[in-house]
Amino acid sequence: MSLIESPHQAALKDAGWHSRGYLPHFDGRAVPQFITLRLYDAVPNHVLQKWMGELNVLNSTTDQITLQNRIEKYLDHGYGDAFMKNPCVAEMVQKDLLHYDGESYRLSSWVVMPNHIHFLITRFEAIELADIMQSLKSLTSHKANRILMRRGRFWMADYFDRYIRNSEHFANTVRYIENNPVKVGLCRKPDDWPFSSARFREKRATEFAV
């Protein structure tokens, strides 16, 4: 193992990735949350309204999960403008997810897809999830609109979050997140996708093997 820190290792430390090493870990003391945030046009409104009419999402946890599962499947079709297919936008969103790592939350896993993002965080006790999401959405939407030279909405107003029950659920969620680009045919292996924790972890392992 090299005792000299490479520029890549330094960049990962600046991003906060050093706070957990390169293996995501469920410690059981604080509860991680799985978050899905989608672009404003990733699911057409008429489709959402149809599903809402079929499900009792206000009173049924089962129907809430059913709705989210339908949304997850729809997102993978890449509907809408899919602004994050632009590598500059995807890279910016990834950097801003990492920016808040160690400041507002511990970031364990993430993937930036063309029209949505998934990430797994454990928020710090003094910070509300709604405040984290507001900061992240505001920061990234302004930057994205500048990159794309556009105005208007970028993210959908709402987001989905689910608490992680145990270490098995945690591991399954990491796999789900990092396998998303493979599942939809964007790459062959999770670590082939440049905007994900799988790629970061693979690169970090390679650096430490030198």
N, C-alpha and C positions, 0 to 999 in steps of 0.2 A: 504494500500500500504506500502510495506517495505521501510524504510529509509536507509537500508543497501544495497549497491550495490553488486549484485551477480557477480561471475566470468563471467557468460554469458553476463550480461549487460556490463561489462568492455570490453569484447572481441568485442561486437558490437560497442562500442564507438571507440575502437582502429581501427576498420574497417572503420569508418566514417559514419556508419549507423545512428548515433545520429543526423547528420546534418539536417535531415528532420523528425525525429520521425519515427513511423512505418506505417504511412499512406502516400502513394505517393500523391503528390499534384501538380496540374497545376496552376502556379501563373500568367501566361499570360505575364510576363515581358521579359522572354527569351524563345527561341523556343527549345523545346526538340526534340530529334531525335531518331527514332527507327532504331536500327542497327541489321543486321543479318550477322554473320561471320561463314563460314562453313569450314570443313576440306577439304584438297586438293582433296580427292577422293570421296567426298560426292555425287557429281553428275558426272557421266561419261562424258568425253569430247565429245564422239560421240552424246550423248543426247543433250548437250549444243549446239553443232554445228548444229544439226537438227533444234532446236528451233530458233537459230540465223538466219538460212536460211528462216524460215517461218515468221519472225518478222522483222520490221524495227526499231530496238532498237536505232539506231543512231539519228533518226529524229522524232520518235513518242513517246511521253510520255505514251500514252495508251499502246503501245507495250512494253515499258519498264516495266510497271506495270504488264502486262500479263506475261512477262518472269519471273519476280520475283515471281508471284503467282504460276507459274509452278514449279519453283525451290523450293519454300516453301513446296508444296505438295510432291515433290520428296524427300526432306530432311527427311520427317516424316517416310519414309520407312526404314531409318537407313542404307542406302547403304554405302559400303566401309568398311574400317577397324574399323570405329567408335571408335577411340581411347578413347573418353571420357566416354565410358561405363566402363572404369577402374575407380573406385571411387577415387583413388589417383590423377589421372589426372583431373577428374571433380572438385574435391575439390581444387586443385591448381589453376585451371582457375577461379573458383569462388572467391578465396582469392585475386587473382590479379585484378579482376574486382573491388573488394572492395578496394583494395590498392590505386587505382587512384581516388576513390570517395573522394571529398573534396580537391583533388590536381589538377586534370585536368578537372573534371566535377562533377555534381551532378547525382548520380545514383538513379533512381526511381524504376526500375524493371529489373529483369533478370531471365534467365533460362539457365542452361547448359545441353544440350541434348547430346546423344551419338556421333552425328557427326556434330553438329552445336550449336551455341549459339545465343540467342536473348537478347538484352538489350535496355533499354530506358534511355538516358542520356540528360542532358543539359550541354553542354560544356562551359567552362569559355571563356570569350571574347578574351583573349589574346592567346588562344591555338586553332590551327587548328585541325579539325577532322582527317585529314590524319596523323598528327603527333601523335595523341592519338592512332590511330589504329596501326601505325608502332611500337610504344613503347609496346603496349599490345601484339601484335602478336609476336614480337621478344622475349619478356620476357617469354611468355607462351610456345612458341615453343621450346626454349632451355630447359626449365624445363621439358616439356613433354617428349622430346627425351631422357633426362637423366633418367626419371622415367621408360620409356619403353625400355631403352637400345637399341635405334635405331638411325639412322641418316636420313637426308633427309627432304623434305618438310612436314610440319604439316598443316598449314592453306592454303586455297586458296588465291591467290594473291589479288583478288578483294573482295569487301564487298558491301552490300546493305544498303542504309540509306534512310529514309523518314522523312520529317519534320512533326511534329504534329500540326494540324490546330487549335484545340480548346480543351476545357476541356472534351467534349464528346469523341473526337478522342483519347485523352490521356487515359481516363478510359477504352475505348474499347481496346486500345493497351496493357494496363496492363493486362487486362483479357486474351487477346490473348496469350501474353507471358507466363503467369503463368498457363494457361490451356493446354499448349502444351504437357506436359507429360501425362495428363489425356486423351487428344484426341487420342494419339497413343497407349494407353493402358499400360503405364509404372506405373501408380498408379491410385488410385480411386479418390483422391481429390488433388487439387493443392498443399496444404500444406503438403501432404505426401511425395512430392519429395524433397530430401535433398539439391538439388543444385539450389535453386530458392529463389526469394524474398518473395514468398508466405510462405515458411517455416520460413524464418527469421522474417517476420511480425507476424506470429502466435506465434513463440517462444517469441518475444518481448512483445506481448500482454499478454501472460501467465506470464511472469516475472513481469510485472507491476501490474498484478492482485493479486499478492501475498502480 
